[in-house]
Amino acid sequence: MDKKRMQGVYVVEFAIIGLLLFTLLFGILEMGRLLFTVNALDEVVRRGARLAAVCAISDETIVKQRAIFNDAGDSSASSLIGNLTTGHLTLSYLDENGAVVSNPGDPANLSSIRFVELSVESFPFTLLIPPPLGGDVTLPVFRAILPRESLGSDGEGGDTSC
């Protein structure tokens, strides 16, 4: 075979193998991003439920902001998880049967709270793969339920802030 004709064969072979190799590489990167996001959302609900268990019920906004790894008072999207805002989080206070306590801020209902629940539902994960193959993937529900602790009370009738 002529050496000049063989160079064309190498280019065609590289084009075929390179396409497969880069597709596999980008697929692995996307799976890594997806697993990171899933683990980070799991930590968000765990962290938020823990904060809600020890912070005052009136501090719901602060709990949500700190749950998404923002400072208290920072209402922007999370710097850790793209597009995650406090609007994606749902905080509930539950009684001993797991039913939602209506008006948990009322002092009469405070003693019926036994658990706190924080959840993230329908969070969209945006793939970096172009639209014919990619797009948005809706992640499953992430939920953490923890037993209540102080709920912001110091035990002597005073409140502690978060």
C-alpha positions in Angstrom: 0.0 0.0 0.0 1.0 3.5 -0.6 2.0 5.5 2.5 0.1 8.6 1.4 -3.1 6.6 1.0 -2.7 5.0 4.4 -2.7 8.5 6.1 -6.3 9.0 5.0 -7.2 5.7 6.6 -5.7 6.8 9.9 -7.8 10.0 9.9 -11.0 8.0 9.3 -10.1 5.5 12.0 -9.4 8.3 14.5 -12.6 10.1 13.6 -14.6 6.9 14.4 -12.7 6.0 17.5 -12.5 9.6 18.7 -16.2 10.1 18.4 -16.8 7.0 20.6 -14.1 8.0 23.0 -15.3 11.6 23.5 -18.9 10.4 23.8 -17.9 8.1 26.6 -15.8 10.8 28.3 -18.6 13.3 28.3 -21.0 10.7 29.5 -18.8 9.9 32.5 -18.5 13.6 33.3 -22.3 14.0 33.2 -22.8 11.0 35.5 -20.2 12.5 37.9 -22.1 15.8 37.9 -25.4 14.0 38.4 -24.0 12.0 41.4 -22.5 15.1 42.9 -25.9 16.9 42.7 -27.8 14.0 44.2 -25.3 13.8 47.1 -25.4 17.5 47.6 -29.2 17.6 47.6 -29.2 14.8 50.1 -26.9 16.8 52.3 -29.1 19.9 51.9 -32.2 18.2 53.3 -30.2 16.6 56.1 -28.6 19.9 57.0 -31.8 21.8 56.8 -33.8 19.4 58.9 -31.0 19.5 61.5 -31.1 23.3 61.6 -35.0 23.3 61.7 -34.8 20.9 64.7 -32.7 23.3 66.8 -33.7 26.8 65.4 -36.9 28.7 66.2 -39.9 28.1 64.0 -39.9 31.8 63.1 -36.4 31.4 61.5 -37.7 29.3 58.6 -36.2 31.6 56.0 -32.8 31.5 57.7 -32.9 27.7 58.0 -33.6 27.4 54.3 -30.9 29.8 53.3 -28.3 28.1 55.5 -29.5 24.6 54.2 -28.5 25.5 50.7 -25.1 26.6 51.9 -25.8 30.3 51.8 -25.2 32.8 54.6 -28.2 33.9 56.6 -29.8 36.8 54.7 -28.4 35.7 51.3 -31.5 35.0 49.2 -29.6 34.2 46.0 -29.3 30.7 44.4 -27.0 28.2 46.0 -23.3 28.6 45.0 -22.9 24.8 45.4 -25.8 23.5 43.4 -26.7 25.4 40.3 -30.3 26.8 40.2 -31.2 25.6 43.7 -33.1 28.3 45.7 -35.0 28.3 48.9 -38.2 28.0 46.9 -37.3 24.4 46.1 -37.3 23.5 49.8 -40.4 22.6 51.8 -40.2 22.7 55.6 -42.9 21.0 57.7 -43.4 20.3 61.3 -45.0 17.0 62.1 -46.9 15.5 65.1 -46.3 12.1 66.6 -48.3 10.4 63.9 -46.5 12.1 61.1 -49.3 14.6 60.2 -48.4 18.2 59.4 -49.0 20.5 62.4 -51.1 23.4 61.2 -49.8 26.8 62.4 -46.6 25.5 64.1 -45.7 29.1 65.2 -48.7 29.1 67.6 -47.4 28.5 71.2 -50.4 26.1 71.8 -49.2 23.9 68.9 -45.6 23.9 69.9 -45.9 20.9 72.3 -47.5 18.8 69.6 -44.5 19.0 67.3 -42.4 15.8 67.4 -40.5 15.9 64.1 -39.2 18.3 61.5 -39.2 17.4 57.8 -37.3 19.2 55.0 -37.8 18.1 51.4 -36.8 19.0 47.9 -39.2 17.9 45.2 -39.0 18.1 41.4 -35.6 19.6 41.2 -34.5 19.9 37.5 -30.9 18.8 36.7 -29.8 20.3 33.4 -27.5 18.1 31.4 -24.7 19.8 29.5 -25.2 17.5 26.5 -26.9 19.3 23.6 -30.7 19.1 23.4 -31.3 16.2 21.0 -29.6 13.9 23.5 -29.8 15.9 26.7 -32.1 18.5 28.4 -33.5 18.5 31.9 -33.8 15.5 34.2 -36.3 15.8 37.1 -34.7 14.3 40.2 -36.6 12.2 42.7 -37.9 13.6 46.0 -35.2 14.2 48.7 -36.5 14.1 52.2 -35.1 14.2 55.7 -37.2 13.7 58.9 -35.5 14.3 62.3 -36.9 14.4 65.8 -37.4 17.9 67.1 -35.0 19.2 69.6 -35.1 22.7 71.1 -36.9 24.4 68.3 -35.1 27.6 69.3 -36.1 27.5 72.9 -33.5 27.6 75.7 -35.8 25.7 78.1 -36.4 28.7 80.3 -39.0 30.5 78.2 -36.4 32.4 76.1 -35.7 32.0 72.4 -32.3 31.5 70.9 -31.6 32.6 67.4 -30.0 30.6 64.6 
